[in-house]
């Protein structure tokens, strides 16, 4: 919400059309004007210029939804215009008089360029450019943006793929997937990305969006309602499968790691998609949303007595018998966000199923991850030094 200076009107962002748009109301709640009617997500109010009767705002309106743009519209909803180049992601800062703005433009593989622009978006001066001399001298490889179909076979999703500096397409590389995957988060972005340091150890590294990603509208996010642990996990698997036709990706040596929601997705992905993932490191994972904050869990899964099937499907323990690959579970004994009972319940379920796995405990540690070197030791052992076990299709 943004109040105008007169104190009698305010701008409100609503998703009532399925896309987040801006509306102007008075204090009685009467709609005065529909300011935007986009079929893409508005992002934030940059400035309300009441003297010029204009709203400046950002929106996910680039040539892909990750590229945020600056827009302008009159306070009666007329004269809407995009002021930036949709081929880039933009961060902007308007001058006090609204006559100019600073524009920092970049993409995943093009470093930031800072320009002074006039009120119509025209370039006045180049102010700063990034220097890639050291980047090139080190032989670092640009990160690649991936576009793939979600598990529904229809929805376009995005990801990032990181390469080692000595990358050779004639080699086959194990793949590590770094994940969070929770509602309103992203795995891909259009800000300049340096390659992951893990690539220098001989891994390809990927991050993937799921249909839980932000910036795509309410209808997009509706896909995960009462389907946590299903939709976003299946989309991570779809991202990996989109790389299977690349000869340099070793599809039998794929690991995933993440913390908190990422720990949940990591464990669930290994258990629900043993044909795709051979190892996972699950840090501080929620293993059953009945163990977690109701304000979060009920927002996406509903009330437990009315949504038992959804909670059961989201529970990692439901899939304990599926474990075929290597699993490392980490939890801190002083975690006051995700209670250690989550990991302990998963451990108990795996033991009952007769499965072998590894556990690391952080005495007096909170909501955090396993020691980085220990995680790497685990993935080297699981994906590099040992031949991954052959996938066995679970009995129907």
Secondary structure as a PSIPRED ss2 file (coil, helix, strand):
# PSIPRED VFORMAT (PSIPRED V4.0)

   1 X C   1.000  0.000  0.000
   2 X E   0.000  0.000  1.000
   3 X E   0.000  0.000  1.000
   4 X C   1.000  0.000  0.000
   5 X C   1.000  0.000  0.000
   6 X C   1.000  0.000  0.000
   7 X C   1.000  0.000  0.000
   8 X C   1.000  0.000  0.000
   9 X E   0.000  0.000  1.000
  10 X E   0.000  0.000  1.000
  11 X E   0.000  0.000  1.000
  12 X E   0.000  0.000  1.000
  13 X E   0.000  0.000  1.000
  14 X E   0.000  0.000  1.000
  15 X C   1.000  0.000  0.000
  16 X C   1.000  0.000  0.000
  17 X C   1.000  0.000  0.000
  18 X C   1.000  0.000  0.000
  19 X C   1.000  0.000  0.000
  20 X C   1.000  0.000  0.000
  21 X E   0.000  0.000  1.000
  22 X E   0.000  0.000  1.000
  23 X E   0.000  0.000  1.000
  24 X E   0.000  0.000  1.000
  25 X E   0.000  0.000  1.000
  26 X E   0.000  0.000  1.000
  27 X C   1.000  0.000  0.000
  28 X C   1.000  0.000  0.000
  29 X C   1.000  0.000  0.000
  30 X C   1.000  0.000  0.000
  31 X E   0.000  0.000  1.000
  32 X E   0.000  0.000  1.000
  33 X E   0.000  0.000  1.000
  34 X E   0.000  0.000  1.000
  35 X C   1.000  0.000  0.000
  36 X C   1.000  0.000  0.000
  37 X C   1.000  0.000  0.000
  38 X C   1.000  0.000  0.000
  39 X C   1.000  0.000  0.000
  40 X C   1.000  0.000  0.000
  41 X C   1.000  0.000  0.000
  42 X E   0.000  0.000  1.000
  43 X E   0.000  0.000  1.000
  44 X E   0.000  0.000  1.000
  45 X E   0.000  0.000  1.000
  46 X E   0.000  0.000  1.000
  47 X E   0.000  0.000  1.000
  48 X E   0.000  0.000  1.000
  49 X E   0.000  0.000  1.000
  50 X C   1.000  0.000  0.000
  51 X C   1.000  0.000  0.000
  52 X C   1.000  0.000  0.000
  53 X C   1.000  0.000  0.000
  54 X E   0.000  0.000  1.000
  55 X E   0.000  0.000  1.000
  56 X E   0.000  0.000  1.000
  57 X E   0.000  0.000  1.000
  58 X E   0.000  0.000  1.000
  59 X E   0.000  0.000  1.000
  60 X C   1.000  0.000  0.000
  61 X C   1.000  0.000  0.000
  62 X C   1.000  0.000  0.000
  63 X C   1.000  0.000  0.000
  64 X C   1.000  0.000  0.000
  65 X C   1.000  0.000  0.000
  66 X C   1.000  0.000  0.000
  67 X C   1.000  0.000  0.000
  68 X C   1.000  0.000  0.000
  69 X E   0.000  0.000  1.000
  70 X E   0.000  0.000  1.000
  71 X E   0.000  0.000  1.000
  72 X E   0.000  0.000  1.000
  73 X E   0.000  0.000  1.000
  74 X E   0.000  0.000  1.000
  75 X C   1.000  0.000  0.000
  76 X C   1.000  0.000  0.000
  77 X C   1.000  0.000  0.000
  78 X C   1.000  0.000  0.000
  79 X C   1.000  0.000  0.000
  80 X C   1.000  0.000  0.000
  81 X E   0.000  0.000  1.000
  82 X E   0.000  0.000  1.000
  83 X C   1.000  0.000  0.000
  84 X C   1.000  0.000  0.000
  85 X C   1.000  0.000  0.000
  86 X C   1.000  0.000  0.000
  87 X C   1.000  0.000  0.000
  88 X C   1.000  0.000  0.000
  89 X E   0.000  0.000  1.000
  90 X E   0.000  0.000  1.000
  91 X E   0.000  0.000  1.000
  92 X E   0.000  0.000  1.000
  93 X E   0.000  0.000  1.000
  94 X E   0.000  0.000  1.000
  95 X C   1.000  0.000  0.000
  96 X C   1.000  0.000  0.000
  97 X C   1.000  0.000  0.000
  98 X C   1.000  0.000  0.000
  99 X C   1.000  0.000  0.000
 100 X E   0.000  0.000  1.000
 101 X E   0.000  0.000  1.000
 102 X E   0.000  0.000  1.000
 103 X E   0.000  0.000  1.000
 104 X E   0.000  0.000  1.000
 105 X E   0.000  0.000  1.000
 106 X E   0.000  0.000  1.000
 107 X C   1.000  0.000  0.000
 108 X C   1.000  0.000  0.000
 109 X C   1.000  0.000  0.000
 110 X C   1.000  0.000  0.000
 111 X C   1.000  0.000  0.000
 112 X C   1.000  0.000  0.000
 113 X E   0.000  0.000  1.000
 114 X E   0.000  0.000  1.000
 115 X E   0.000  0.000  1.000
 116 X E   0.000  0.000  1.000
 117 X E   0.000  0.000  1.000
 118 X E   0.000  0.000  1.000
 119 X C   1.000  0.000  0.000
 120 X C   1.000  0.000  0.000
 121 X C   1.000  0.000  0.000
 122 X C   1.000  0.000  0.000
 123 X E   0.000  0.000  1.000
 124 X E   0.000  0.000  1.000
 125 X E   0.000  0.000  1.000
 126 X E   0.000  0.000  1.000
 127 X E   0.000  0.000  1.000
 128 X E   0.000  0.000  1.000
 129 X E   0.000  0.000  1.000
 130 X C   1.000  0.000  0.000
 131 X C   1.000  0.000  0.000
 132 X C   1.000  0.000  0.000
 133 X H   0.000  1.000  0.000
 134 X H   0.000  1.000  0.000
 135 X H   0.000  1.000  0.000
 136 X H   0.000  1.000  0.000
 137 X H   0.000  1.000  0.000
 138 X C   1.000  0.000  0.000
 139 X C   1.000  0.000  0.000
 140 X C   1.000  0.000  0.000
 141 X C   1.000  0.000  0.000
 142 X C   1.000  0.000  0.000
 143 X C   1.000  0.000  0.000
 144 X E   0.000  0.000  1.000
 145 X E   0.000  0.000  1.000
 146 X E   0.000  0.000  1.000
 147 X E   0.000  0.000  1.000
 148 X E   0.000  0.000  1.000
 149 X E   0.000  0.000  1.000
 150 X C   1.000  0.000  0.000
 151 X C   1.000  0.000  0.000
 152 X C   1.000  0.000  0.000
 153 X C   1.000  0.000  0.000
 154 X C   1.000  0.000  0.000
 155 X C   1.000  0.000  0.000
 156 X E   0.000  0.000  1.000
 157 X E   0.000  0.000  1.000
 158 X E   0.000  0.000  1.000
 159 X E   0.000  0.000  1.000
 160 X E   0.000  0.000  1.000
 161 X E   0.000  0.000  1.000
 162 X E   0.000  0.000  1.000
 163 X C   1.000  0.000  0.000
 164 X C   1.000  0.000  0.000
 165 X C   1.000  0.000  0.000
 166 X C   1.000  0.000  0.000
 167 X C   1.000  0.000  0.000
 168 X C   1.000  0.000  0.000
 169 X C   1.000  0.000  0.000
 170 X C   1.000  0.000  0.000
 171 X C   1.000  0.000  0.000
 172 X C   1.000  0.000  0.000
 173 X E   0.000  0.000  1.000
 174 X E   0.000  0.000  1.000
 175 X E   0.000  0.000  1.000
 176 X E   0.000  0.000  1.000
 177 X E   0.000  0.000  1.000
 178 X E   0.000  0.000  1.000
 179 X C   1.000  0.000  0.000
 180 X C   1.000  0.000  0.000
 181 X C   1.000  0.000  0.000
 182 X C   1.000  0.000  0.000
 183 X C   1.000  0.000  0.000
 184 X C   1.000  0.000  0.000
 185 X C   1.000  0.000  0.000
 186 X C   1.000  0.000  0.000
 187 X C   1.000  0.000  0.000
 188 X C   1.000  0.000  0.000
 189 X C   1.000  0.000  0.000
 190 X C   1.000  0.000  0.000
 191 X C   1.000  0.000  0.000
 192 X C   1.000  0.000  0.000
 193 X C   1.000  0.000  0.000
 194 X C   1.000  0.000  0.000
 195 X C   1.000  0.000  0.000
 196 X C   1.000  0.000  0.000
 197 X H   0.000  1.000  0.000
 198 X H   0.000  1.000  0.000
 199 X H   0.000  1.000  0.000
 200 X H   0.000  1.000  0.000
 201 X H   0.000  1.000  0.000
 202 X C   1.000  0.000  0.000
 203 X E   0.000  0.000  1.000
 204 X E   0.000  0.000  1.000
 205 X E   0.000  0.000  1.000
 206 X E   0.000  0.000  1.000
 207 X E   0.000  0.000  1.000
 208 X E   0.000  0.000  1.000
 209 X C   1.000  0.000  0.000
 210 X C   1.000  0.000  0.000
 211 X C   1.000  0.000  0.000
 212 X C   1.000  0.000  0.000
 213 X C   1.000  0.000  0.000
 214 X C   1.000  0.000  0.000
 215 X C   1.000  0.000  0.000
 216 X C   1.000  0.000  0.000
 217 X C   1.000  0.000  0.000
 218 X H   0.000  1.000  0.000
 219 X H   0.000  1.000  0.000
 220 X H   0.000  1.000  0.000
 221 X H   0.000  1.000  0.000
 222 X H   0.000  1.000  0.000
 223 X H   0.000  1.000  0.000
 224 X H   0.000  1.000  0.000
 225 X C   1.000  0.000  0.000
 226 X C   1.000  0.000  0.000
 227 X C   1.000  0.000  0.000
 228 X C   1.000  0.000  0.000
 229 X C   1.000  0.000  0.000
 230 X C   1.000  0.000  0.000
 231 X H   0.000  1.000  0.000
 232 X H   0.000  1.000  0.000
 233 X H   0.000  1.000  0.000
 234 X H   0.000  1.000  0.000
 235 X H   0.000  1.000  0.000
 236 X H   0.000  1.000  0.000
 237 X H   0.000  1.000  0.000
 238 X H   0.000  1.000  0.000
 239 X H   0.000  1.000  0.000
 240 X H   0.000  1.000  0.000
 241 X H   0.000  1.000  0.000
 242 X C   1.000  0.000  0.000
 243 X C   1.000  0.000  0.000
 244 X C   1.000  0.000  0.000
 245 X C   1.000  0.000  0.000
 246 X C   1.000  0.000  0.000
 247 X C   1.000  0.000  0.000
 248 X C   1.000  0.000  0.000
 249 X E   0.000  0.000  1.000
 250 X E   0.000  0.000  1.000
 251 X E   0.000  0.000  1.000
 252 X E   0.000  0.000  1.000
 253 X E   0.000  0.000  1.000
 254 X E   0.000  0.000  1.000
 255 X E   0.000  0.000  1.000
 256 X E   0.000  0.000  1.000
 257 X E   0.000  0.000  1.000
 258 X E   0.000  0.000  1.000
 259 X E   0.000  0.000  1.000
 260 X C   1.000  0.000  0.000
 261 X H   0.000  1.000  0.000
 262 X H   0.000  1.000  0.000
 263 X H   0.000  1.000  0.000
 264 X H   0.000  1.000  0.000
 265 X H   0.000  1.000  0.000
 266 X H   0.000  1.000  0.000
 267 X H   0.000  1.000  0.000
 268 X H   0.000  1.000  0.000
 269 X H   0.000  1.000  0.000
 270 X H   0.000  1.000  0.000
 271 X H   0.000  1.000  0.000
 272 X H   0.000  1.000  0.000
 273 X C   1.000  0.000  0.000
 274 X C   1.000  0.000  0.000
 275 X C   1.000  0.000  0.000
 276 X C   1.000  0.000  0.000
 277 X C   1.000  0.000  0.000
 278 X C   1.000  0.000  0.000
 279 X E   0.000  0.000  1.000
 280 X E   0.000  0.000  1.000
 281 X E   0.000  0.000  1.000
 282 X E   0.000  0.000  1.000
 283 X E   0.000  0.000  1.000
 284 X C   1.000  0.000  0.000
 285 X C   1.000  0.000  0.000
 286 X C   1.000  0.000  0.000
 287 X C   1.000  0.000  0.000
 288 X C   1.000  0.000  0.000
 289 X H   0.000  1.000  0.000
 290 X H   0.000  1.000  0.000
 291 X H   0.000  1.000  0.000
 292 X C   1.000  0.000  0.000
 293 X C   1.000  0.000  0.000
 294 X H   0.000  1.000  0.000
 295 X H   0.000  1.000  0.000
 296 X H   0.000  1.000  0.000
 297 X H   0.000  1.000  0.000
 298 X H   0.000  1.000  0.000
 299 X H   0.000  1.000  0.000
 300 X H   0.000  1.000  0.000
 301 X H   0.000  1.000  0.000
 302 X C   1.000  0.000  0.000
 303 X C   1.000  0.000  0.000
 304 X H   0.000  1.000  0.000
 305 X H   0.000  1.000  0.000
 306 X H   0.000  1.000  0.000
 307 X C   1.000  0.000  0.000
 308 X H   0.000  1.000  0.000
 309 X H   0.000  1.000  0.000
 310 X H   0.000  1.000  0.000
 311 X H   0.000  1.000  0.000
 312 X H   0.000  1.000  0.000
 313 X H   0.000  1.000  0.000
 314 X H   0.000  1.000  0.000
 315 X C   1.000  0.000  0.000
 316 X H   0.000  1.000  0.000
 317 X H   0.000  1.000  0.000
 318 X H   0.000  1.000  0.000
 319 X H   0.000  1.000  0.000
 320 X H   0.000  1.000  0.000
 321 X H   0.000  1.000  0.000
 322 X H   0.000  1.000  0.000
 323 X C   1.000  0.000  0.000
 324 X C   1.000  0.000  0.000
 325 X C   1.000  0.000  0.000
 326 X E   0.000  0.000  1.000
 327 X E   0.000  0.000  1.000
 328 X E   0.000  0.000  1.000
 329 X E   0.000  0.000  1.000
 330 X E   0.000  0.000  1.000
 331 X E   0.000  0.000  1.000
 332 X E   0.000  0.000  1.000
 333 X C   1.000  0.000  0.000
 334 X C   1.000  0.000  0.000
 335 X C   1.000  0.000  0.000
 336 X C   1.000  0.000  0.000
 337 X C   1.000  0.000  0.000
 338 X C   1.000  0.000  0.000
 339 X C   1.000  0.000  0.000
 340 X C   1.000  0.000  0.000
 341 X H   0.000  1.000  0.000
 342 X H   0.000  1.000  0.000
 343 X H   0.000  1.000  0.000
 344 X H   0.000  1.000  0.000
 345 X H   0.000  1.000  0.000
 346 X H   0.000  1.000  0.000
 347 X H   0.000  1.000  0.000
 348 X H   0.000  1.000  0.000
 349 X H   0.000  1.000  0.000
 350 X H   0.000  1.000  0.000
 351 X H   0.000  1.000  0.000
 352 X H   0.000  1.000  0.000
 353 X C   1.000  0.000  0.000
 354 X C   1.000  0.000  0.000
 355 X C   1.000  0.000  0.000
 356 X C   1.000  0.000  0.000
 357 X C   1.000  0.000  0.000
 358 X E   0.000  0.000  1.000
 359 X E   0.000  0.000  1.000
 360 X E   0.000  0.000  1.000
 361 X E   0.000  0.000  1.000
 362 X E   0.000  0.000  1.000
 363 X C   1.000  0.000  0.000
 364 X C   1.000  0.000  0.000
 365 X C   1.000  0.000  0.000
 366 X C   1.000  0.000  0.000
 367 X C   1.000  0.000  0.000
 368 X C   1.000  0.000  0.000
 369 X C   1.000  0.000  0.000
 370 X C   1.000  0.000  0.000
 371 X C   1.000  0.000  0.000
 372 X H   0.000  1.000  0.000
 373 X H   0.000  1.000  0.000
 374 X H   0.000  1.000  0.000
 375 X H   0.000  1.000  0.000
 376 X H   0.000  1.000  0.000
 377 X H   0.000  1.000  0.000
 378 X H   0.000  1.000  0.000
 379 X H   0.000  1.000  0.000
 380 X H   0.000  1.000  0.000
 381 X H   0.000  1.000  0.000
 382 X H   0.000  1.000  0.000
 383 X H   0.000  1.000  0.000
 384 X H   0.000  1.000  0.000
 385 X H   0.000  1.000  0.000
 386 X C   1.000  0.000  0.000
 387 X C   1.000  0.000  0.000
 388 X C   1.000  0.000  0.000
 389 X C   1.000  0.000  0.000
 390 X C   1.000  0.000  0.000
 391 X C   1.000  0.000  0.000
 392 X C   1.000  0.000  0.000
 393 X C   1.000  0.000  0.000
 394 X C   1.000  0.000  0.000
 395 X C   1.000  0.000  0.000
 396 X C   1.000  0.000  0.000
